[in-house]
Amino acid sequence: MTGEHSSKQYDMDLETIRSRVLQMGGLVESQFQDAIKSFRNGDVELAQQVIKGDEQVNRLEVLLDDTCNHLIVKRQPAANDLRMVMSTVKVITDLERIGDEATKIARVAASHQERNGSRVSQFEFVRVIAERARDLLHESLDSFARKDEKQAMKLIAQDAIIDHEYSIIMRSLITYMMEDPRTISTALDTIWVAKAIERIGDHAKNIAEYVVYVVEGKDIRHSDYVTTKLEQQ
């Protein structure tokens, strides 16, 4: 196999993997949206669909991890190509964990409805943070698809907003429980949902960080690189 032909085949293999990863991303986006919808509406049937759908996400993770490993062994990529493959593996892991968090929300939604029946929904407590996390996930996947590091850096900064809103939710729900102990069970359900949403925001931020790593070759985790770059723009 000539060098040129080998390079073209590698590019085709990598593009196939990226397409499958984006397919997986679309699947976990739907999981998250359906999980939030089930919590908002008390839809136990939809919650069960989300829980069952996690099996497909898990299968995709195993399949794509195996495909990436084979690509590394067969093509032995170096430099930029290796960064792309390794980052893709990490994106796959974060997507699987987003699927896990969506499943947690669906489990809470199902058990909450079964225990509390027609009791007033607690969705308003998490509505804003859910919308922010949904947008962050979608845009992070978009930056991954387009290798847009400028967009990715702006997205990374947004995770701090989600963290701040989570803290506000926690304080509000603690006050809520102190004022009326009868709400403790319901409030704890909402806290679990809010925490899962906050974790989804963290994983979406991770995806954006991998985009910067692929394009610029810099591991920006646990650093002020993004803040510095945004201040310079």
N, C-alpha and C positions, 0 to 999 in steps of 0.2 A: 504494500500500500504506500503510495507516494505521500510526501509530507503535506502537500496541498490537499489531496483527497482526504487524508486523515484529519486535517484541520476542519474541513467542511463537514465531515461526518460528526466530529466532536461538537461543532456549533449546532448541528441539527439535533443531536442527542440532548444537549443542554437546553435548547429551546423547547423540546418536547417535555422535559422535566419542568421547566418554568411554567409551561401551559397547564400542566397537571397541578402544580402548586397553586396557581391562580384559581383553578377549578376547586381545589380544596378550600381556598380562601373564600370563594363565593358560597360554599357549603356552610362554613362556620359563620359567615355573616348572616345567612338565613336562620341558622340555629339560634344565634343570639337574638335576632329580631323576633322570632317565634317564641322564644323563652320569655322575653319581656312582654310580649302580647299575652301570653298565657297568664303571667303574673297580674297584668293589668285587668284582664277580663275574667279571671278565675276559670280559665278554659283547661280543664283537666285532660281532655282528649288531646289537645294541642301540646300540652306539656309532655304527655306520654310519647308523642311523635318525636319531640326533641330528644328525649331520653333514648329512644330506640335509634335515632339517627346518629348518635354518638358512635355506634358500632362502625358505621361507614367511614367516619372521620378516622377512627383508629386503624382501620384497614388501609386507608390511604397513607397514613403516616408510615406504616410498616413497608408498604409497597414502594413509596418514594424514597425512604431511607435506603432500602436495598438497591434501588436503581442508582442512587447517587454513589453508593459504595462501589458498585460495579463500574460506574463511569470513572471513578478515581483510579481503580485498579487497571482498567483497560486502557485509558487514555493518559494516565499519569500527568494531569494538568499541573502547571506551575504558574507562579506569580498571579496576575489578574484572574486567570481562569480558575486557579485553585481557590482564590478568595470568593469567587462567584459560587462555586460548588459548596464550599464550607458554609457560606452565608445562607445558601438555599436550604441546607440541612437544618440550620438553626431556625429559619423561618417555618419550616415544616413542624418543628417541635413546638414553637410558640402557637401555631395554628391549632395543633392538637390540644394544647392547654386551654386555648380560648374555647374550644369545643367542650372541654371538661367543665369550665366555668359556666357556660351556657346550660349544660346539663344540671349543674347545681341549682341554677335559678329555676329551671323547670321542675326539679324535685321539690323545691320550696313552694312553688306555685301550686303543685298538685296537693301536697300535704296541707298547705294553708287552706285551700278551698275545702278539702275534705273535713278538716277540723272546725272551720269557722263558718262554713256555709255561705250565707248571703251577707256576712259582715262587710262593712265598708272597706273597699280596696285601699291599700297603702301605696298605690302606684305614684301618687303625687310627690311623695318623699324622694323618689328616685328618678322621676321623669327627666329632669334636666341632665343629670349625670349619665343616664342611659343614652340620651341623644348625643351627648359629647363623645362618649366612648364608641358609639356606633359610627359617627362621622370620622373619628380618629382611625378606627380600624379600616374603614373603606378607603380613606385617603392614603393610609400607609401602604395598603396593597396596591393602590394606584401608583405610588412613588416607586414601589418595588418593580412593578410591571414596566415602568418607563425609565427606571434607573435615574430618578430625579432627586439628586441629593439636596438641592435647595429647598424643594418642597418638604423633603424628609426632615431637615433641620428645623423648619417651622413647626412641624408636627410634634417633634420631640418636646419642644417647649410647652405644648398644650397639655401634656400629661400632668404637669404641676397644677393646672387648673382643676383637673379631675380629682387629684389628690386633695386639694383644698375643699372642693365641694363634698367629698366624702367625709372630711372632718366636720363640716357643717351638719351633714345628715346625722352623723353619730351624736353630736351635741343635742340636736333637736329631738332625736328619738330617746335619748337618756332622760331629757326633761319630760318628754311625753310619758314615759314609764313611771317617773317619780310622781307626776301629778295624778296619774290614774293607774294603779297597779294591775287593774283588770286588762290593760292593754299590753302587758309584758310579753305574752306569747306572740301576739301579732307583731309587735315592734321588733322582737328578736328575729322573726322571719324576714322583716324588711332589712334589718342590719345584715343578715346573711346575703341577701340579694345585692345590697349596696356594695358589700365587700367583693362579691364576684364581679360586679361591674368595674370596680376600681382595678381589680386584677386584669381584666380584659384590656383596660386602658394601658396597663403596664406592658402587656404582651404586644399590643399594637405599637407602643413606643419602641419596643425592642426591634420590631420589623423595620421601622424607620432608621434605627441606628445601624442595622445591617446594610441598608442602602448606602449610607455614608461610608461605611467600611469598604464596600465593593468599589465605589466610584473613586474615593480619595485614598484608600488604603490606610485609614486611621481608625483605630479602635477607640471610640469616644465614650464608651461606658465609664461611669464613675468619674467623669471629668467635666470641666466647665467649657469644653471646646465649643459647644453649640451656643452658649451665651455669648462667648467672645466673638464668634463668627456673626451672629445676628447683630451685635452692637456695631460691628464694622461695616455692615451693609447700609 
